[in-house]
Amino acid sequence: MTQTQHDSTQPFSAKLVPCYPTLHLVGAITIVSLLLLVVWTLIKVGGSIDGEVYFAGVLGLLAAFFGNFMGAFFGGYLAESKGPQVAWIASTALRFLITPAAAVSLYFSAPVRPKPLLLVALAAYLILLFADAATMLKYGNRAKQ
């Protein structure tokens, strides 16, 4: 018998169906994004960067947040039909597409320098990807109750 099948001799609560931790992922993405914003602001306050570079970096953080946020919800939507592992891979691929597209869209909509915008978006994307993977490892294998 596989993990996802239900044995009629066991109570219903013993049914093991993996779930996708959408709320945990969104929480991790939000917390890490806010921490990145605080770090970026502390770098600005420390006098290492000027206001124009700071604004471009904030837009890069926003692009990475948006891409990861949309990816987490897409994974939650896809998990019911494809399973949590396939949903996470598909949501990661979507994030990989949305983040640079959002960064380029923000570049063309606001007069900012391209290098800080794209580099901060890339760095934030990678940091959020690690946070996302850690969250999936911690909560992704839990069974639905």
N, C-alpha and C positions, 0 to 999 in steps of 0.2 A: 504494500500500500504506500502511495506517495504521501508527501507531507501535506499536500493540499486537499486530499480526499478525506471524507468524513467517515469514521468508523461508527457504525450504529451502536456499538457497545459502549462507546465513550460519550460523556455528556457533550452537548453542543458547544460549550465554552472551550473544549479541548481541540476544536477544529483549528488547524494551523493554516492560515491564509496570509501570506506576506502582504504588508501594506506599504504604501508610499508615504513618507513623512513630510507632506507638503508644508504643514504648519511649522515643523521644526526647521525645514530648509528656509522658509521665508524669515523666520526669526533669526537664524544664523546669518543670512544675507543682510538683514537689516542691522543687526548688531555689528557685524564686521564692517559694513559700509559706514556706519556712524563712527566707529573707531578710526577708520581710514580718513574720514573727514576731520576728526580731531587731530590726528597726526599731521595732516596736510596744513591745518590751521596753525598748529604749533610751529611748523617749519616756516610759515609766513610770518608769524609773530616774532620768531627768532631772527628775522631779517635776512634769511637766506634767499628769498625770492621776492620779486616785485608783484604788484597787484594784478597786472595783466597775465602773468604766468599762473598766479594763484587762481584767477577766474577760469583760465583754460583747464587747470587741473581739477577744479570743482566740476566743470562740465564733463571731464573724462570720468570722474567718479560717478557722476549721474548716469552716464552712458553704461558703465559697467554694472551699476545697480539695476538699471532698467533691464538690461539683457539677462542678468541672472534671475531677477524677479519673474520675468516672463517665462524663462526656462523652467523655473520651479513649478509654476502653475501649469505649464504644458506637460511636464512630467506627471503631475498629479492627475491631469485629465487622461493621459495616455495609459497610466498604470492599470486601470481597471481592465482594459482589453489586452494589453501586451505584457503585463507583469512589471514589477518595480525595477528590475535590472535593465531591461530593454528601455523602459521609460526614462531612466536616468541617463542612459547613453544618448537617447534621442534628444532629451532636454539639454544635454551638454552640447550636442551638435547645434541645436537652435541658439543657445547662448553664444556659441562661437560665431554665428552669423549675425545675430542681433547686436552684439556689443560694438563691433566696428561699424556697422551700418548706422547705429545711433550716434556714435562718435563723429562720423563723417557728416551726418545730418546736422548735428549741433555745430560743427565747424562751419558749414555753409549758412547756417541761420544766425550765427553770432560772429562778430569780427574778433576772432581770437587767433593766437599763434597755434599752428598745427602740431608742432612737436610736443609741447607739454600736454596738450589734449590727448593725443594718441598714445603717448608713453604712459601717462597716468591711467588711461583707460585700459591699456594692456596690463600694467602692473596690478591694478585693482581686479581685473578679470582673473588673473592667475591666483591672486590671494583669495578671492571669493571662490574660485574653483577648488582650492585646497580646503577651504572651510566647508564647502558643499560636500566634498568627498568624505571628510571627517564626519559630517552629520549623517550621511548615508551609511557609513560604517557603524555608527553608533545606534541609529534608529531604524535603518532600512530593513533589517532582518527580523524585526519584531513582528509577531503575528497579530492579526486583527482579532480583537476580543469580541 
